[in-house]
Amino acid sequence: MTLEQIHTLLKSTEYPIAYGYFQTEQQLPYILYRVAYSNNFGADGTVYFQINHIQVELYTKLKDQKAEDKVEQALSSIYWEKTEEYIDSEKCYQIIYEIEV
């Protein structure tokens, strides 16, 4: 799956979406996604198979199950893991969906 395909899936949420960051301030909720790191499979001293770990980050002012459900529905065709934390300095929740592609 490509980053473009992930972006297309996330568009169904109808929330603002950007890779990495927005160039202008956004109203919550919004979604960011990025390649967090790679964990490639190597063979003969080279990358035999590339594996990227994508983070899809949902930011909400309050715990918003409806927003989470929209993201989870958008990602329903792929396997993901989810973590959550409250960012006190930003006064918002960050829900992270990790995808391996």
C-alpha positions as CSV (number, residue, x, y, z in Angstrom):
1,M,0.0,0.0,0.0
2,T,1.3,3.4,-0.9
3,L,1.1,6.7,1.0
4,E,-1.3,8.0,-1.7
5,Q,-3.6,5.0,-1.1
6,I,-3.6,5.6,2.6
7,H,-4.4,9.3,1.9
8,T,-7.3,8.2,-0.3
9,L,-8.6,5.9,2.5
10,L,-8.5,8.7,5.1
11,K,-10.3,11.1,2.8
12,S,-13.5,9.2,3.6
13,T,-13.4,10.5,7.2
14,E,-14.0,14.1,5.8
15,Y,-11.5,15.5,8.3
16,P,-8.6,17.6,7.3
17,I,-5.6,15.4,6.3
18,A,-2.0,16.1,5.8
19,Y,1.3,14.3,5.5
20,G,3.5,15.2,8.5
21,Y,2.1,18.7,9.3
22,F,-0.3,21.4,8.1
23,Q,1.0,24.6,6.8
24,T,-1.8,26.5,8.4
25,E,-3.6,26.0,11.8
26,Q,-6.5,23.6,11.7
27,Q,-9.6,23.1,13.8
28,L,-9.8,19.8,15.7
29,P,-10.4,17.0,14.8
30,Y,-7.8,16.5,12.1
31,I,-5.5,13.7,10.8
32,L,-1.8,13.6,10.2
33,Y,0.0,10.6,8.7
34,R,3.7,9.9,8.2
35,V,6.3,7.2,7.8
36,A,7.6,6.8,11.4
37,Y,10.4,4.3,10.7
38,S,11.3,1.4,8.5
39,N,12.0,-2.2,9.5
40,N,13.3,-3.6,6.2
41,F,14.0,-7.2,5.4
42,G,17.6,-7.7,4.3
43,A,19.4,-10.3,2.2
44,D,22.9,-10.4,0.9
45,G,23.8,-7.0,2.4
46,T,20.9,-5.1,0.7
47,V,17.3,-4.3,1.3
48,Y,15.5,-7.2,-0.1
49,F,12.0,-6.1,1.0
50,Q,11.1,-2.7,2.2
51,I,8.7,-2.4,5.2
52,N,7.5,1.0,6.4
53,H,5.7,1.7,9.6
54,I,3.1,4.4,9.0
55,Q,1.5,6.4,11.8
56,V,-2.0,7.8,11.3
57,E,-2.6,10.4,14.0
58,L,-6.0,11.6,14.9
59,Y,-6.2,14.7,17.1
60,T,-9.4,15.6,19.0
61,K,-10.2,18.1,21.7
62,L,-12.2,15.6,23.8
63,K,-12.4,11.8,23.6
64,D,-14.3,11.4,20.4
65,Q,-15.4,7.8,19.7
66,K,-17.3,8.9,16.6
67,A,-14.1,10.4,15.1
68,E,-12.2,7.2,16.0
69,D,-14.9,5.1,14.4
70,K,-14.6,7.1,11.2
71,V,-10.8,6.5,11.1
72,E,-11.2,2.8,11.9
73,Q,-13.8,2.4,9.2
74,A,-11.5,4.1,6.7
75,L,-8.7,1.7,7.7
76,S,-10.9,-1.4,7.9
77,S,-9.2,-3.0,4.9
78,I,-5.8,-3.1,6.6
79,Y,-4.4,-4.3,9.9
80,W,-3.6,-1.6,12.4
81,E,-2.7,-1.2,16.1
82,K,-3.9,1.7,18.2
83,T,-2.5,3.8,21.1
84,E,-3.9,6.9,22.8
85,E,-2.6,9.7,24.9
86,Y,-3.6,13.1,26.1
87,I,-1.1,15.9,25.2
88,D,-1.4,18.3,28.0
89,S,0.6,21.1,26.4
90,E,-1.8,21.1,23.4
91,K,-4.9,20.3,25.3
92,C,-5.9,17.5,22.9
93,Y,-6.0,13.8,22.5
94,Q,-3.7,12.0,20.1
95,I,-4.9,8.6,18.8
96,I,-2.2,6.8,16.8
97,Y,-2.9,4.0,14.4
98,E,0.2,2.1,13.4
99,I,0.2,0.3,10.0
100,E,3.0,-1.8,8.5
101,V,3.2,-1.6,4.7
